Amino acid sequence: MLVLDSPAQERWTREEVVAKARQQRQKELEHEIFSNTISVRDDAGRDTSNLLAQMGRPLTSAEVQRRLILINSKLIFERAIRHPELTGVYIEKDERTAAGGWTKRKVHLFGMESGIMPEFSVRHATVKKVPNPEVLGKEVTRDAVKWKEIPTFYAETRGWRTVLIRLLHLQLITRADAEKYFDWLPSHDSELWAAETR
């Protein structure tokens, strides 16, 4: 006859919960390392954290805005009050009111630079400390965990091609319009541009 052993079952359940939590932490750490590393990887051999490597054909923010308004006159550009080096990109959308009518609501899409914009975004690199994944799953004291430094970025100088990609993905501009008002082909090879505009 089979007898249920409650303390043993509870112990197995606790051990299973601990093992699943450990596996989840390991997965999250691996994802964090991957996502931080990929954010600063080279683009077709060019250093994405080097302004000169990413400059390409720079344009002023005013020129980018002028060309984008020719493509889509519904785009709104507003310089940030607290951060005048940044400009917000907005669009007005119709929204139903509680009374059943319609009203316009300004929706923030993303930010861009207010001054000179490089052709490609420049990521300002830094390092981040994370637990060493080889030690994480093992029984060690917190003081014994070896920390690993991984490259990541803390800020970005947004390039005008990144603005085009964002608007293309939001379907607010078309490739034909971008070809007409901006040179579609980058000034140098860019795997990121090729991947994002397929």
C-alpha angles and dihedrals in degrees: 000000000000116000123196112236104206098189091050092048092049090050091050091048092050091047090049091050091049092048092049091048090050091050091048092051090049091051092047091050092049090049092048092050091047096046093047093046094047091051092065101034120128119269109226089330095313121120107244091201093058114090094205092050091051099038097090107150106351121207131190116251089240091057092048089050092048092053093045092051088054087055098042118009091191092072114106124202121198127177113231113251096212095036107034091177087071132065125201121223114215141170129200117237130189112245129187115241126219089254090059097255130112132254135178118248124190111228122199112228104177143307133263138180122283098208131035113349121206117223092245129033117264116216116208104221131218135155129254127202117229131167113273105259092218091061099036099083095046128088103259133138118260090249091055094056108113112223121222124207115222128186117250138148131252100190141011135215098212116228122215092245089059088054089052091049092050092050092045091052090048087050091234092124133026131228090245090057092047090050091050099048101025127036103258095207114076120237088245138010114295120180090189093055091047093049095046096047100048 
